[in-house]
């Protein structure tokens, strides 16, 4: 099975993307993307999964979880602002309405129940990461340091200015060949064009993944709406072409009871992290905030 899932390959009548654990062929991670332009009311329940709901291009949503309703501030697109988000506990029944646009439901297998949590956009830690041409913005939505009350799910967003690299240096968390960390991971890409608020069909980017044993060495040309799943192996770089900024939503989960974002660098490239100490952070980062696009 290919780990590269081009835009449309997982589409349904109501969803631009529906990636289940069965389709991925693994145990923990899932991702559903709904379009409120196609269907105005969405209902779902996950008996054995927890979830994080993230507005992508809907400006406002109302999410009802087990009878309690939450109003989420959204955004016109992933390059326009940081958005609210909602943690949904295992076993919950959920209904969603809102303004036209897309939202993501990130899921992970879980059996420990935590309270519903409404994360406000202004409280999402926005982190410039890397330096030089590897500068990018990380929105730490539900990571171990930013949000502790979850069983397995990990969610963050990464925005990369046009011409820069993310997922660099290459790293892995597959539990093999001396790397003790294990997380499945989903990359969901939206590729913009210049100052677009959301993805653009003309945009292009690139992604590289390879395994320790050499059985996979994959370099793909990305288009807006593509996904890539990583059950194993190193991943990186994710390359944003000049004038085509890149966004990806990362969903991770694994067997560990203590959630971790830890990884193992490709030892051939680990030295790059030290090189950042003598480089400047790209002044285009951060690109967005809870108040919208950062204007300079």
C-alpha positions as CSV (number, residue, x, y, z in Angstrom):
1,X,0.0,0.0,0.0
2,X,1.2,3.5,-0.8
3,X,1.8,5.9,2.1
4,X,1.0,8.8,-0.2
5,X,-2.7,9.6,-0.5
6,X,-3.4,12.2,-3.1
7,X,-6.3,14.7,-2.8
8,X,-9.6,12.9,-3.7
9,X,-8.4,9.4,-3.1
10,X,-10.1,9.3,0.3
11,X,-13.1,11.5,-0.6
12,X,-16.8,10.7,0.0
13,X,-19.9,12.6,-1.0
14,X,-19.8,14.7,2.2
15,X,-16.0,14.6,3.0
16,X,-12.9,15.7,1.2
17,X,-11.0,13.1,3.2
18,X,-11.9,10.1,5.4
19,X,-8.8,8.3,6.7
20,X,-9.7,5.4,9.1
21,X,-7.3,3.1,10.9
22,X,-8.5,0.3,8.7
23,X,-7.6,2.3,5.5
24,X,-4.2,3.3,7.0
25,X,-3.5,-0.3,8.0
26,X,-2.4,0.6,11.5
27,X,-3.8,0.9,15.0
28,X,-4.2,4.4,16.4
29,X,-4.5,7.5,14.2
30,X,-7.4,8.7,12.1
31,X,-8.4,11.9,10.3
32,X,-11.8,13.0,9.0
33,X,-12.3,16.3,7.0
34,X,-15.8,17.6,6.6
35,X,-17.0,20.4,4.3
36,X,-20.0,22.4,5.7
37,X,-20.5,23.8,2.2
38,X,-21.6,20.2,1.2
39,X,-23.5,19.2,4.4
40,X,-24.8,21.7,7.0
41,X,-25.2,19.2,9.9
42,X,-22.6,16.6,10.8
43,X,-23.1,13.9,13.4
44,X,-20.6,11.3,14.6
45,X,-19.6,9.2,17.6
46,X,-16.4,7.2,18.3
47,X,-16.9,4.4,20.8
48,X,-13.2,3.8,21.3
49,X,-11.6,7.0,20.1
50,X,-10.9,10.5,21.4
51,X,-10.8,13.5,19.0
52,X,-9.6,17.0,18.4
53,X,-11.8,19.2,16.2
54,X,-10.0,21.9,14.3
55,X,-11.7,24.5,12.0
56,X,-9.8,24.8,8.7
57,X,-11.8,27.2,6.5
58,X,-15.1,27.7,8.4
59,X,-15.3,31.0,10.2
60,X,-17.5,29.7,13.0
61,X,-18.8,26.4,14.3
62,X,-21.1,25.2,17.0
63,X,-20.2,21.7,18.3
64,X,-22.5,19.8,20.7
65,X,-20.8,17.1,22.7
66,X,-23.1,14.9,24.9
67,X,-25.7,17.7,25.0
68,X,-23.3,20.6,25.8
69,X,-22.7,23.2,23.0
70,X,-19.5,25.0,22.3
71,X,-19.0,28.0,19.9
72,X,-15.7,27.8,18.1
73,X,-14.1,30.8,16.4
74,X,-12.8,29.6,13.1
75,X,-10.9,31.3,10.2
76,X,-11.3,31.8,6.5
77,X,-8.3,29.5,5.9
78,X,-5.3,27.9,7.5
79,X,-3.0,30.7,6.3
80,X,-5.3,33.4,7.7
81,X,-5.2,32.9,11.5
82,X,-4.9,30.5,14.4
83,X,-8.3,29.0,15.3
84,X,-10.1,27.6,18.3
85,X,-10.2,23.9,18.8
86,X,-12.1,21.3,20.8
87,X,-11.0,18.1,22.6
88,X,-13.8,15.4,22.5
89,X,-13.5,12.5,25.0
90,X,-13.7,8.8,24.1
91,X,-17.3,7.6,23.6
92,X,-18.9,11.0,23.0
93,X,-21.7,11.8,20.7
94,X,-21.0,14.9,18.6
95,X,-23.0,17.1,16.3
96,X,-21.6,20.1,14.3
97,X,-23.1,23.0,12.4
98,X,-21.5,26.1,11.2
99,X,-20.6,28.5,8.4
100,X,-19.6,27.0,5.1
101,X,-16.1,25.7,5.0
102,X,-14.0,22.8,6.2
103,X,-13.1,21.4,9.5
104,X,-10.9,18.4,10.6
105,X,-11.7,15.7,13.2
106,X,-8.4,14.2,14.4
107,X,-8.8,10.9,16.2
108,X,-6.8,8.4,18.2
109,X,-7.7,5.1,19.8
110,X,-8.2,5.6,23.5
111,X,-9.8,4.1,26.6
112,X,-9.2,6.7,29.2
113,X,-11.9,9.4,29.5
114,X,-11.0,13.1,30.0
115,X,-13.3,16.2,30.1
116,X,-14.3,18.1,27.0
117,X,-12.0,21.1,26.5
118,X,-12.5,24.2,24.4
119,X,-9.1,25.6,23.4
120,X,-9.2,29.2,22.6
121,X,-7.1,30.5,19.7
122,X,-5.4,33.1,21.9
123,X,-4.1,30.3,24.2
124,X,-2.5,28.1,21.4
125,X,1.3,28.3,21.8
126,X,2.7,29.6,18.6
127,X,6.4,28.5,18.2
128,X,8.9,29.6,15.6
129,X,11.1,26.5,15.0
130,X,14.4,26.2,13.2
131,X,16.3,29.0,11.5
132,X,17.4,30.3,8.1
133,X,15.7,28.5,5.3
134,X,14.4,25.9,7.8
135,X,12.3,28.4,9.8
136,X,8.6,27.4,10.2
137,X,5.7,28.1,12.6
138,X,4.3,25.4,14.9
139,X,0.9,25.8,16.5
140,X,1.0,23.5,19.5
141,X,-2.7,22.6,19.7
142,X,-2.7,19.3,21.7
143,X,0.9,18.4,22.5
144,X,2.1,17.1,25.8
145,X,3.4,20.5,26.9
146,X,0.4,22.5,25.7
147,X,-2.5,20.1,26.7
148,X,-2.2,17.3,29.2
149,X,-5.8,16.0,29.5
150,X,-5.8,13.4,26.8
151,X,-5.0,9.7,26.5
152,X,-3.0,9.3,23.3
153,X,-3.9,12.0,20.7
154,X,-1.3,14.6,19.7
155,X,-2.1,17.4,17.3
156,X,-0.2,20.4,15.9
157,X,-0.2,22.6,12.9
158,X,3.0,23.7,10.9
159,X,3.1,26.6,8.6
160,X,6.1,27.0,6.3
161,X,6.8,30.2,4.2
162,X,7.3,29.7,0.5
163,X,10.9,28.6,-0.2
164,X,11.5,27.1,3.2
165,X,11.9,23.6,4.5
166,X,10.0,21.9,7.4
167,X,10.3,18.4,8.9
168,X,14.1,19.1,8.9
169,X,16.4,17.4,9.8
170,X,14.7,14.1,9.0
171,X,13.5,12.2,12.0
172,X,11.5,9.1,13.0
173,X,9.5,7.6,15.8
174,X,8.8,4.0,14.7
175,X,10.2,2.0,17.6
176,X,12.8,0.1,15.6
177,X,16.6,0.0,15.1
178,X,17.4,1.7,18.4
179,X,14.6,4.4,18.4
180,X,12.5,3.8,21.5
181,X,9.7,6.2,20.6
182,X,6.6,5.0,18.7
183,X,3.9,7.1,17.1
184,X,1.9,6.7,14.0
185,X,1.6,10.1,12.2
186,X,-0.6,11.7,9.6
187,X,0.4,14.7,7.5
188,X,-2.5,16.6,5.9
189,X,-1.3,19.3,3.5
190,X,-2.8,22.5,2.4
191,X,-0.7,24.5,-0.1
192,X,-1.4,28.2,-0.6
193,X,-0.4,30.7,-3.3
194,X,1.2,33.9,-2.2
195,X,-1.1,35.6,0.3
196,X,-4.1,33.2,-0.1
197,X,-6.1,32.4,3.0
198,X,-6.5,28.7,2.2
199,X,-5.2,26.2,-0.3
200,X,-4.9,26.7,-4.0
201,X,-5.2,24.1,-6.8
202,X,-2.1,25.5,-8.6
203,X,0.2,25.2,-5.6
204,X,2.9,22.6,-5.3
205,X,5.3,21.3,-2.7
206,X,7.5,18.2,-2.0
207,X,7.9,15.6,0.7
208,X,10.5,12.9,1.4
209,X,10.2,9.7,3.5
210,X,12.5,6.7,3.8
211,X,13.0,3.7,6.2
212,X,16.0,2.5,8.0
213,X,16.2,-0.7,6.1
214,X,15.9,1.0,2.7
215,X,12.6,-0.6,1.7
216,X,10.9,2.8,1.3
217,X,12.6,5.8,-0.3
218,X,9.8,8.0,-1.4
219,X,9.9,11.6,-2.8
220,X,6.5,12.9,-3.8
221,X,5.2,16.1,-5.5
222,X,2.5,17.5,-3.3
223,X,-0.8,19.2,-4.3
224,X,-3.3,21.0,-2.1
225,X,-5.3,18.5,0.0
226,X,-2.9,15.6,-0.2
227,X,-2.1,13.4,2.8
228,X,0.8,11.2,3.7
229,X,0.8,8.5,6.5
230,X,3.9,7.4,8.4
231,X,3.8,4.0,10.1
232,X,7.6,3.9,10.1
233,X,10.7,5.6,8.8
234,X,12.4,9.0,8.6
235,X,10.4,11.9,7.2
236,X,11.7,15.1,5.9
237,X,12.1,17.5,4.4
238,X,8.6,19.0,3.6
239,X,9.5,21.6,1.0
240,X,7.4,24.7,0.3
241,X,8.1,26.0,-3.2
242,X,8.8,29.8,-3.5
243,X,5.5,31.8,-3.4
244,X,3.6,28.6,-2.4
245,X,3.4,28.5,1.5
246,X,2.8,25.1,3.0
247,X,0.5,24.1,5.9
248,X,0.2,20.7,7.4
249,X,-1.9,19.3,10.2
250,X,-0.1,16.6,12.1
251,X,-2.0,13.9,14.0
252,X,0.0,11.4,16.0
253,X,-0.8,8.6,18.4
254,X,0.9,5.4,19.6
255,X,0.9,2.7,22.3
256,X,2.6,4.6,25.1
257,X,0.4,5.6,28.0
258,X,2.5,8.8,28.4
259,X,2.0,11.0,25.4
260,X,5.3,12.1,23.8
261,X,6.4,14.0,20.7
262,X,9.9,12.6,21.0
263,X,11.8,11.4,18.0
264,X,15.1,10.2,16.6
265,X,17.0,12.3,14.1
266,X,18.8,10.8,11.1
267,X,22.3,10.8,12.6
268,X,23.7,12.0,9.3
269,X,21.8,15.3,9.6
270,X,21.5,15.8,13.3
271,X,24.3,18.4,13.2
272,X,21.9,20.8,11.4
273,X,20.2,21.7,14.7
274,X,23.5,23.2,16.0
275,X,23.9,25.2,12.9
276,X,20.7,27.1,13.7
277,X,22.4,28.8,16.6
278,X,24.4,31.0,14.2
279,X,21.4,31.7,11.8
280,X,18.6,34.2,12.0
281,X,15.0,33.2,12.2
282,X,13.2,34.0,9.0
283,X,11.4,37.3,9.6
284,X,8.2,36.0,7.9
285,X,7.6,33.7,10.9
286,X,5.3,33.7,12.7
287,X,2.9,34.0,9.8
288,X,-0.3,34.0,11.7
289,X,-1.8,34.5,15.2
290,X,-5.2,34.4,16.9
291,X,-5.7,37.9,15.6
292,X,-5.1,37.0,12.0
293,X,-2.2,37.2,9.5
294,X,0.9,38.8,11.0
295,X,1.5,42.0,9.0
296,X,5.0,43.5,8.8
